[in-house]
Every structure is written in structure tokens, then in C-alpha cells.
Amino acid sequence: MLAPLSGMVFLGRKINEIVQNEMSDEGAVKEQLMKLQFRFEMDELSEEEYDRLEDELLSTLADIRAQKENR
């Protein structure tokens, strides 16, 4: 009777694990930066939106590097 609930909990944990791994992967963040640059060059983003998203990604990248130094 609880099998569907257990399956959802398992799935939620796996999704969280994947998100955490991706957000702690320098390569993934660098790839996101490249995609962001491409979208900006294709006029899909305004300069303000590009700057905001770039700042977020650069902050994430700095956090990842700081975590690696503290290990």
C-alpha cells in the first residue's frame, strides 16, 4: 500500500542527488555559461537578463571552487 509513496520518495531523492551533483560540477556550470553566451549572441536574452544569469553562474562556479579548496 505504501509502495507508490516509497517510489516517489526514492525518485525525489535521486532527482535531488542529480541536481546536487550537477550544481557541484565545474564542467556543467561552464557549459551553462557557454549556452548563456550563445543565447545572448542569438538575441534570445536582453543584456540585463544575460548579466543577471551570468552573475548567478559565476557565483555558483566560485562556490564550487571554494568547496573544493576546503576539502
GURO-303968 format. One record per atom (N, C-alpha, C, O): residue number from 0; residue in three letters; chain; atom name; z, y, x. Coordinates in steps of 0.001 Angstrom, whole numbers. Each point is the difference from the previous one (the first is absolute). Layout:
<pts>
num, residu, chaine, atome, z, y, x
NUM, Ala, A, CA, Z, Y, X
...
</pts>
This chain:
<pts>
num, residu, chaine, atome, z, y, x
0, Met, A, N, 0, -1188, 812
0, Met, A, CA, 0, 1188, -812
0, Met, A, C, 0, 1266, 865
0, Met, A, O, -566, 1022, -388
1, Leu, A, N, 1199, -1097, 1552
1, Leu, A, CA, 38, 1153, 892
1, Leu, A, C, -1137, -17, 1017
1, Leu, A, O, -98, 904, 831
2, Ala, A, N, -745, -1901, -885
2, Ala, A, CA, -1090, -122, 975
2, Ala, A, C, -908, 1236, 32
2, Ala, A, O, -332, 476, 1086
3, Pro, A, N, -77, 53, -2239
3, Pro, A, CA, -851, 1207, 68
3, Pro, A, C, 712, 1172, 677
3, Pro, A, O, -612, 745, 766
4, Leu, A, N, 1892, -587, -1049
4, Leu, A, CA, 769, 1079, 610
4, Leu, A, C, 135, -224, 1503
4, Leu, A, O, -136, 943, 780
5, Ser, A, N, 397, -2155, -376
5, Ser, A, CA, 105, -317, 1431
5, Ser, A, C, -1322, 274, 706
5, Ser, A, O, -25, 496, 1127
6, Gly, A, N, -1065, -823, -1797
6, Gly, A, CA, -1324, 254, 569
6, Gly, A, C, -255, 1487, 170
6, Gly, A, O, -576, 421, 1003
7, Met, A, N, 997, 374, -1968
7, Met, A, CA, -180, 1454, 87
7, Met, A, C, 859, 586, 1117
7, Met, A, O, -447, 892, 721
8, Val, A, N, 1649, -1378, -576
8, Val, A, CA, 880, 474, 1077
8, Val, A, C, -614, -346, 1346
8, Val, A, O, -24, 835, 905
9, Phe, A, N, -471, -2058, -764
9, Phe, A, CA, -650, -428, 1237
9, Phe, A, C, -1201, 891, 304
9, Phe, A, O, -169, 462, 1129
10, Leu, A, N, -659, -225, -2136
10, Leu, A, CA, -1186, 826, 172
10, Leu, A, C, 383, 1428, 399
10, Leu, A, O, -636, 593, 871
11, Gly, A, N, 1659, -49, -1496
11, Gly, A, CA, 479, 1341, 340
11, Gly, A, C, 469, 84, 1438
11, Gly, A, O, -278, 976, 695
12, Arg, A, N, 989, -1997, -249
12, Arg, A, CA, 476, -22, 1386
12, Arg, A, C, -1161, -89, 982
12, Arg, A, O, 12, 661, 1039
13, Lys, A, N, -1000, -1463, -1357
13, Lys, A, CA, -1165, -138, 879
13, Lys, A, C, -775, 1317, 88
13, Lys, A, O, -418, 410, 1083
14, Ile, A, N, 232, 245, -2225
14, Ile, A, CA, -699, 1284, -1
14, Ile, A, C, 771, 1013, 831
14, Ile, A, O, -599, 739, 781
15, Asn, A, N, 1906, -693, -934
15, Asn, A, CA, 827, 906, 790
15, Asn, A, C, -120, -302, 1493
15, Asn, A, O, -83, 915, 818
16, Glu, A, N, 75, -2182, -474
16, Glu, A, CA, -136, -411, 1405
16, Glu, A, C, -1340, 461, 580
16, Glu, A, O, -59, 497, 1124
17, Ile, A, N, -998, -665, -1889
17, Ile, A, CA, -1328, 415, 454
17, Ile, A, C, -54, 1509, 191
17, Ile, A, O, -530, 485, 1000
18, Val, A, N, 1073, 252, -1952
18, Val, A, CA, 13, 1465, 100
18, Val, A, C, 802, 439, 1216
18, Val, A, O, -431, 887, 737
19, Gln, A, N, 1592, -1498, -519
19, Gln, A, CA, 828, 354, 1151
19, Gln, A, C, -719, -297, 1309
19, Gln, A, O, 55, 798, 935
20, Asn, A, N, -729, -1940, -866
20, Asn, A, CA, -740, -344, 1214
20, Asn, A, C, -1134, 979, 255
20, Asn, A, O, -234, 415, 1135
21, Glu, A, N, -468, -49, -2204
21, Glu, A, CA, -1115, 925, 172
21, Glu, A, C, 495, 1383, 410
21, Glu, A, O, -637, 675, 808
22, Met, A, N, 1758, -260, -1355
22, Met, A, CA, 522, 1322, 330
22, Met, A, C, 666, 30, 1369
22, Met, A, O, 340, 1076, 491
23, Ser, A, N, -147, -2230, 133
23, Ser, A, CA, 569, -24, 1342
23, Ser, A, C, -1051, -413, 1039
23, Ser, A, O, 333, -314, 1143
24, Asp, A, N, -1593, 321, -1556
24, Asp, A, CA, -1100, -389, 872
24, Asp, A, C, -785, 1245, 408
24, Asp, A, O, -657, 629, -829
25, Glu, A, N, 731, -282, 2115
25, Glu, A, CA, -717, 1173, 503
25, Glu, A, C, -1489, -73, -308
25, Glu, A, O, -608, 996, -393
26, Gly, A, N, 31, -2157, 569
26, Gly, A, CA, -1430, -169, -229
26, Gly, A, C, -398, 321, -1430
26, Gly, A, O, -1032, 628, -236
27, Ala, A, N, 1848, -1058, -718
27, Ala, A, CA, -301, 264, -1406
27, Ala, A, C, 66, 1497, -293
27, Ala, A, O, -832, 527, -739
28, Val, A, N, 1811, 152, 1313
28, Val, A, CA, 129, 1437, -226
28, Val, A, C, -1163, 745, 661
28, Val, A, O, -537, 949, -571
29, Lys, A, N, 152, -1380, 1766
29, Lys, A, CA, -1145, 628, 670
29, Lys, A, C, -1275, -210, -817
29, Lys, A, O, -839, 897, -90
30, Glu, A, N, 698, -2074, -500
30, Glu, A, CA, -1160, -272, -845
30, Glu, A, C, 4, 915, -1217
30, Glu, A, O, -1048, 506, -403
31, Gln, A, N, 2223, -292, -184
31, Gln, A, CA, 106, 908, -1134
31, Gln, A, C, -371, 1425, 409
31, Gln, A, O, -626, 727, -771
32, Leu, A, N, 1012, -329, 1985
32, Leu, A, CA, -374, 1325, 502
32, Leu, A, C, -1517, 132, 141
32, Leu, A, O, -574, 1035, -336
33, Met, A, N, -61, -2083, 830
33, Met, A, CA, -1460, 22, 150
33, Met, A, C, -683, 89, -1372
33, Met, A, O, -962, 749, -171
34, Lys, A, N, 1461, -1510, -792
34, Lys, A, CA, -569, 46, -1350
34, Lys, A, C, 196, 1378, -619
34, Lys, A, O, -881, 515, -687
35, Leu, A, N, 2032, 68, 936
35, Leu, A, CA, 285, 1332, -509
35, Leu, A, C, -975, 1017, 582
35, Leu, A, O, -530, 845, -721
36, Gln, A, N, 297, -933, 2022
36, Gln, A, CA, -946, 891, 661
36, Gln, A, C, -1397, -154, -595
36, Gln, A, O, -691, 990, -240
37, Phe, A, N, 287, -2217, 8
37, Phe, A, CA, -1316, -267, -587
37, Phe, A, C, -100, 617, -1393
37, Phe, A, O, -998, 640, -330
38, Arg, A, N, 2034, -834, -485
38, Arg, A, CA, -6, 561, -1358
38, Arg, A, C, -83, 1518, 32
38, Arg, A, O, -671, 610, -833
39, Phe, A, N, 1358, 3, 1804
39, Phe, A, CA, -55, 1451, 139
39, Phe, A, C, -1406, 454, 389
39, Phe, A, O, -529, 964, -554
40, Glu, A, N, -60, -1663, 1502
40, Glu, A, CA, -1349, 351, 449
40, Glu, A, C, -1034, -198, -1103
40, Glu, A, O, -1030, 675, -8
41, Met, A, N, 1291, -1588, -921
41, Met, A, CA, -909, -248, -1117
41, Met, A, C, 312, 927, -1183
41, Met, A, O, -547, -174, -1089
42, Asp, A, N, 1420, 1148, 1306
42, Asp, A, CA, 394, 973, -1026
42, Asp, A, C, 655, -648, -1218
42, Asp, A, O, -129, 502, -1117
43, Glu, A, N, 826, -1608, 1330
43, Glu, A, CA, 735, -638, -1085
43, Glu, A, C, 1401, 587, -135
43, Glu, A, O, 665, -196, -1017
44, Leu, A, N, -216, 921, 2052
44, Leu, A, CA, 1334, 593, 4
44, Leu, A, C, -99, 1476, 355
44, Leu, A, O, -856, 409, 785
45, Ser, A, N, 1745, 383, -1376
45, Ser, A, CA, 84, 1396, 412
45, Ser, A, C, 728, 56, 1341
45, Ser, A, O, 651, -963, 404
46, Glu, A, N, -767, 2082, 271
46, Glu, A, CA, 671, 144, 1291
46, Glu, A, C, 1519, -78, -161
46, Glu, A, O, 689, -571, 845
47, Glu, A, N, -173, 1144, -1926
47, Glu, A, CA, 1445, -33, -251
47, Glu, A, C, 485, -1440, -216
47, Glu, A, O, 1026, -409, 543
48, Glu, A, N, -1779, -348, -1343
48, Glu, A, CA, 374, -1390, -264
48, Glu, A, C, -99, -831, 1278
48, Glu, A, O, 864, -831, 281
49, Tyr, A, N, -1917, 1063, 481
49, Tyr, A, CA, -175, -701, 1269
49, Tyr, A, C, 1179, 281, 930
49, Tyr, A, O, 571, -923, 581
50, Asp, A, N, -208, 2198, -442
50, Asp, A, CA, 1108, 369, 883
50, Asp, A, C, 1309, -650, -436
50, Asp, A, O, 773, -473, 833
51, Arg, A, N, -529, 453, -2146
51, Arg, A, CA, 1239, -595, -519
51, Arg, A, C, 44, -1500, 298
51, Arg, A, O, 1009, -511, 486
52, Leu, A, N, -2104, -188, -778
52, Leu, A, CA, -39, -1443, 225
52, Leu, A, C, 39, -337, 1492
52, Leu, A, O, 635, -972, 408
53, Glu, A, N, -1312, 1775, 389
53, Glu, A, CA, 16, -223, 1446
53, Glu, A, C, 1422, 165, 548
53, Glu, A, O, 451, -795, 824
54, Asp, A, N, 245, 1828, -1286
54, Asp, A, CA, 1381, 211, 442
54, Asp, A, C, 890, -1192, -352
54, Asp, A, O, 836, -412, 804
55, Glu, A, N, -1017, -139, -2007
55, Glu, A, CA, 779, -1166, -423
55, Glu, A, C, -273, -1194, 910
55, Glu, A, O, 924, -685, 440
56, Leu, A, N, -2198, 446, -164
56, Leu, A, CA, -361, -1143, 843
56, Leu, A, C, 481, 194, 1436
56, Leu, A, O, 477, -946, 626
57, Leu, A, N, -597, 2157, -105
57, Leu, A, CA, 478, 259, 1362
57, Leu, A, C, 1513, -146, 84
57, Leu, A, O, 525, -463, 1013
58, Ser, A, N, 168, 850, -2060
58, Ser, A, CA, 1447, -179, -48
58, Ser, A, C, 352, -1490, -18
58, Ser, A, O, 926, -435, 685
59, Thr, A, N, -1666, -334, -1468
59, Thr, A, CA, 212, -1450, -44
59, Thr, A, C, -245, -614, 1366
59, Thr, A, O, 766, -853, 449
60, Leu, A, N, -1827, 1281, 208
60, Leu, A, CA, -327, -504, 1335
60, Leu, A, C, 1107, 334, 992
60, Leu, A, O, 374, -839, 819
61, Ala, A, N, 147, 2049, -888
61, Ala, A, CA, 1102, 403, 888
61, Ala, A, C, 1245, -838, -272
61, Ala, A, O, 702, -385, 935
62, Asp, A, N, -424, 102, -2202
62, Asp, A, CA, 1152, -837, -362
62, Asp, A, C, -153, -1414, 560
62, Asp, A, O, 957, -574, 521
63, Ile, A, N, -2163, 16, -630
63, Ile, A, CA, -250, -1350, 516
63, Ile, A, C, 242, -36, 1502
63, Ile, A, O, 647, -912, 515
64, Arg, A, N, -1168, 1904, 173
64, Arg, A, CA, 166, 45, 1458
64, Arg, A, C, 1465, 173, 391
64, Arg, A, O, 457, -590, 979
65, Ala, A, N, 275, 1393, -1737
65, Ala, A, CA, 1418, 194, 278
65, Ala, A, C, 782, -1302, -222
65, Ala, A, O, 902, -326, 772
66, Gln, A, N, -1256, -413, -1832
66, Gln, A, CA, 656, -1274, -265
66, Gln, A, C, -265, -997, 1116
66, Gln, A, O, 890, -750, 399
67, Lys, A, N, -2117, 747, 101
67, Lys, A, CA, -332, -921, 1089
67, Lys, A, C, 764, 341, 1268
67, Lys, A, O, 390, -901, 744
68, Glu, A, N, -168, 2179, -484
68, Glu, A, CA, 750, 416, 1188
68, Glu, A, C, 1473, -372, -104
68, Glu, A, O, 657, -240, 1013
69, Asn, A, N, -139, 192, -2236
69, Asn, A, CA, 1416, -287, -225
69, Asn, A, C, 302, -1491, -38
69, Asn, A, O, 1165, -379, -120
70, Arg, A, N, -2153, -460, 218
70, Arg, A, CA, 236, -1453, -47
70, Arg, A, C, 530, -518, 1294
70, Arg, A, O, 251, -1198, 129
</pts>
